[in-house]
């Protein structure tokens, strides 16, 4: 039986954050959660686009409880400000969907000097999750979902150089291969983070679920700087279907910590949600612990209580 939005259990009373919720998979995730009764915070970098998304969601789902809050994952100061503002505004956090990301942008660094893809896709979300950890602990059934990608399979991740600007391309004439490697590294970091966070959660909160998802090939703004966008009309799924693995990981009662959800079709590029398996490297316990320790050092964020990186 195919898993669809009709499979989502009632979310009434649950408070959720979806990062990057102004468009694409993030917006479809927020809309589906709101339609099932969740109170949803659209955490977005651009205030104008965030407010527009909240207004559009309210028009499409009249019963929605949705609000925009500014969050720039490329600036740890704003990540801290967001976490503080959320704690002052809401009594707890039941669901955190770490969805936002950048894919093969022009080479650049974040406000804190990290390579932009690792800085946004992993380090910003690592810090956000740690800073919101006390709010998650107040929930009876907290859940964290991190959106990764099949691109994690080409990541190799040198933890000693974590977050450092990418080295120059070795190809004559230049190309984007360095940026693609950096993207793969950041998506590998997502899965390593999930696996280690799942271990932390088991000791911190019985019943807490930490899972990963990937959307397959979906037509979203994430691809706006790549040539893949030219092929979207022929091969890509629409955002609503690309959001299904994330929604499954976020709501299905059969999901357990450490699960990875992706499409069930050929090469996991298309289809409906199923449990999938990450690369061997993504399940490397030693590498996950090294990444955790490096992420703590670079972001200055430590999870309260006994954590794997301690």
Secondary structure, 3 states (H helix, E strand, C coil): CCCCHHHCCCCCCCEEEEECCCCHHHHHHHHHHHHCCCEEEEEECCHHHHHHHHHHHHHHCCCCEEEEEECCCCCHHHHHHHHHHHHHHCCCCCEEEECCCCCCCCCCECCCCCEHHHHHHHHHHHHHHHHHHHHHHCCCCCEEEEECCHHHHHCCCCHHHCCCCCCCCCCCCCCCHHHHHHHHHHHHHHHHHHHHHHHHHHHHCCCCEEEEECCCCECCHHHCCCHHHHHHHHHCECHHHHCHHHHHHHHCCCCCCCCEEEECCHHHCCCCEEECCCCCHHHCHHHHHHHHHHHHHHHCCCCCCCCCCC
